[in-house]
Amino acid sequence: MKITNEKNDIEYVLFSEEQIKTRVAEMGVELTKLYENSAPVVVCILKGASFFFTDLCRQIKCPIHMDFISVSSYGKSAQTSGVVRLLKDLDNNITGKDVLIIEDVIDSGLTLKYLRELLEARKPKSIRIACLLDKYQCHAPEIGADYKGFDVEDQFVVGYGLDYADNYRNLPYIGVLKPECYE
């Protein structure tokens, strides 16, 4: 097992801890207004969205119900396998409820498309998506998020929940990983 050295593995910081905090707070204000007369089920896509999910939930100033779902399309690879697998399903019944899916990064959009179809079959009142990062060049426009933190180019990003082979999640910022770390 390779022990990573974050200082040597990060090419540069893309979004600082402060930039992330500011944008998450702004998104919290938007979502509070949207759901002021509702108590949405806020769904965290594990594991990557966990940091963003926790911080964003703290910024939503109305009642919410928290739930978690886990899917995989990457495994330990830097490239998507093209197959989405459900690893952990929701605990809550979402029929007739507002649902807010929290995603870390929209890349190919494959995972999000799968989840939207899966959850729409359960007849929620609404489904909206909030993502921290949108790699807008990598997916079809109709797969995008309703609320997003930042647009990013197609780079390998880690930190603030995002990982490579389960490393770097605990970085307080989002950085671009040096190619020699994953090629």
Secondary structure as a PSIPRED ss2 file (coil, helix, strand):
# PSIPRED VFORMAT (PSIPRED V4.0)

   1 M C   1.000  0.000  0.000
   2 K C   1.000  0.000  0.000
   3 I C   1.000  0.000  0.000
   4 T C   1.000  0.000  0.000
   5 N C   1.000  0.000  0.000
   6 E H   0.000  1.000  0.000
   7 K H   0.000  1.000  0.000
   8 N H   0.000  1.000  0.000
   9 D H   0.000  1.000  0.000
  10 I E   0.000  0.000  1.000
  11 E E   0.000  0.000  1.000
  12 Y E   0.000  0.000  1.000
  13 V E   0.000  0.000  1.000
  14 L E   0.000  0.000  1.000
  15 F E   0.000  0.000  1.000
  16 S C   1.000  0.000  0.000
  17 E H   0.000  1.000  0.000
  18 E H   0.000  1.000  0.000
  19 Q H   0.000  1.000  0.000
  20 I H   0.000  1.000  0.000
  21 K H   0.000  1.000  0.000
  22 T H   0.000  1.000  0.000
  23 R H   0.000  1.000  0.000
  24 V H   0.000  1.000  0.000
  25 A H   0.000  1.000  0.000
  26 E H   0.000  1.000  0.000
  27 M H   0.000  1.000  0.000
  28 G H   0.000  1.000  0.000
  29 V H   0.000  1.000  0.000
  30 E H   0.000  1.000  0.000
  31 L H   0.000  1.000  0.000
  32 T H   0.000  1.000  0.000
  33 K H   0.000  1.000  0.000
  34 L H   0.000  1.000  0.000
  35 Y C   1.000  0.000  0.000
  36 E C   1.000  0.000  0.000
  37 N C   1.000  0.000  0.000
  38 S C   1.000  0.000  0.000
  39 A C   1.000  0.000  0.000
  40 P C   1.000  0.000  0.000
  41 V E   0.000  0.000  1.000
  42 V E   0.000  0.000  1.000
  43 V E   0.000  0.000  1.000
  44 C E   0.000  0.000  1.000
  45 I E   0.000  0.000  1.000
  46 L E   0.000  0.000  1.000
  47 K C   1.000  0.000  0.000
  48 G C   1.000  0.000  0.000
  49 A C   1.000  0.000  0.000
  50 S H   0.000  1.000  0.000
  51 F H   0.000  1.000  0.000
  52 F H   0.000  1.000  0.000
  53 F H   0.000  1.000  0.000
  54 T H   0.000  1.000  0.000
  55 D H   0.000  1.000  0.000
  56 L H   0.000  1.000  0.000
  57 C H   0.000  1.000  0.000
  58 R H   0.000  1.000  0.000
  59 Q H   0.000  1.000  0.000
  60 I C   1.000  0.000  0.000
  61 K C   1.000  0.000  0.000
  62 C C   1.000  0.000  0.000
  63 P C   1.000  0.000  0.000
  64 I C   1.000  0.000  0.000
  65 H E   0.000  0.000  1.000
  66 M E   0.000  0.000  1.000
  67 D E   0.000  0.000  1.000
  68 F E   0.000  0.000  1.000
  69 I E   0.000  0.000  1.000
  70 S E   0.000  0.000  1.000
  71 V E   0.000  0.000  1.000
  72 S E   0.000  0.000  1.000
  73 S C   1.000  0.000  0.000
  74 Y C   1.000  0.000  0.000
  75 G C   1.000  0.000  0.000
  76 K C   1.000  0.000  0.000
  77 S C   1.000  0.000  0.000
  78 A C   1.000  0.000  0.000
  79 Q C   1.000  0.000  0.000
  80 T C   1.000  0.000  0.000
  81 S C   1.000  0.000  0.000
  82 G C   1.000  0.000  0.000
  83 V C   1.000  0.000  0.000
  84 V C   1.000  0.000  0.000
  85 R E   0.000  0.000  1.000
  86 L E   0.000  0.000  1.000
  87 L E   0.000  0.000  1.000
  88 K E   0.000  0.000  1.000
  89 D C   1.000  0.000  0.000
  90 L C   1.000  0.000  0.000
  91 D C   1.000  0.000  0.000
  92 N C   1.000  0.000  0.000
  93 N C   1.000  0.000  0.000
  94 I C   1.000  0.000  0.000
  95 T C   1.000  0.000  0.000
  96 G C   1.000  0.000  0.000
  97 K C   1.000  0.000  0.000
  98 D E   0.000  0.000  1.000
  99 V E   0.000  0.000  1.000
 100 L E   0.000  0.000  1.000
 101 I E   0.000  0.000  1.000
 102 I E   0.000  0.000  1.000
 103 E E   0.000  0.000  1.000
 104 D E   0.000  0.000  1.000
 105 V E   0.000  0.000  1.000
 106 I E   0.000  0.000  1.000
 107 D C   1.000  0.000  0.000
 108 S C   1.000  0.000  0.000
 109 G C   1.000  0.000  0.000
 110 L H   0.000  1.000  0.000
 111 T H   0.000  1.000  0.000
 112 L H   0.000  1.000  0.000
 113 K H   0.000  1.000  0.000
 114 Y H   0.000  1.000  0.000
 115 L H   0.000  1.000  0.000
 116 R H   0.000  1.000  0.000
 117 E H   0.000  1.000  0.000
 118 L H   0.000  1.000  0.000
 119 L H   0.000  1.000  0.000
 120 E H   0.000  1.000  0.000
 121 A C   1.000  0.000  0.000
 122 R C   1.000  0.000  0.000
 123 K C   1.000  0.000  0.000
 124 P C   1.000  0.000  0.000
 125 K C   1.000  0.000  0.000
 126 S E   0.000  0.000  1.000
 127 I E   0.000  0.000  1.000
 128 R E   0.000  0.000  1.000
 129 I E   0.000  0.000  1.000
 130 A E   0.000  0.000  1.000
 131 C E   0.000  0.000  1.000
 132 L E   0.000  0.000  1.000
 133 L E   0.000  0.000  1.000
 134 D E   0.000  0.000  1.000
 135 K C   1.000  0.000  0.000
 136 Y H   0.000  1.000  0.000
 137 Q H   0.000  1.000  0.000
 138 C H   0.000  1.000  0.000
 139 H C   1.000  0.000  0.000
 140 A C   1.000  0.000  0.000
 141 P H   0.000  1.000  0.000
 142 E H   0.000  1.000  0.000
 143 I H   0.000  1.000  0.000
 144 G C   1.000  0.000  0.000
 145 A C   1.000  0.000  0.000
 146 D C   1.000  0.000  0.000
 147 Y E   0.000  0.000  1.000
 148 K E   0.000  0.000  1.000
 149 G E   0.000  0.000  1.000
 150 F E   0.000  0.000  1.000
 151 D E   0.000  0.000  1.000
 152 V C   1.000  0.000  0.000
 153 E C   1.000  0.000  0.000
 154 D C   1.000  0.000  0.000
 155 Q C   1.000  0.000  0.000
 156 F C   1.000  0.000  0.000
 157 V E   0.000  0.000  1.000
 158 V E   0.000  0.000  1.000
 159 G E   0.000  0.000  1.000
 160 Y C   1.000  0.000  0.000
 161 G C   1.000  0.000  0.000
 162 L E   0.000  0.000  1.000
 163 D C   1.000  0.000  0.000
 164 Y E   0.000  0.000  1.000
 165 A C   1.000  0.000  0.000
 166 D C   1.000  0.000  0.000
 167 N E   0.000  0.000  1.000
 168 Y C   1.000  0.000  0.000
 169 R C   1.000  0.000  0.000
 170 N C   1.000  0.000  0.000
 171 L C   1.000  0.000  0.000
 172 P C   1.000  0.000  0.000
 173 Y C   1.000  0.000  0.000
 174 I E   0.000  0.000  1.000
 175 G E   0.000  0.000  1.000
 176 V E   0.000  0.000  1.000
 177 L E   0.000  0.000  1.000
 178 K C   1.000  0.000  0.000
 179 P H   0.000  1.000  0.000
 180 E H   0.000  1.000  0.000
 181 C H   0.000  1.000  0.000
 182 Y C   1.000  0.000  0.000
 183 E C   1.000  0.000  0.000
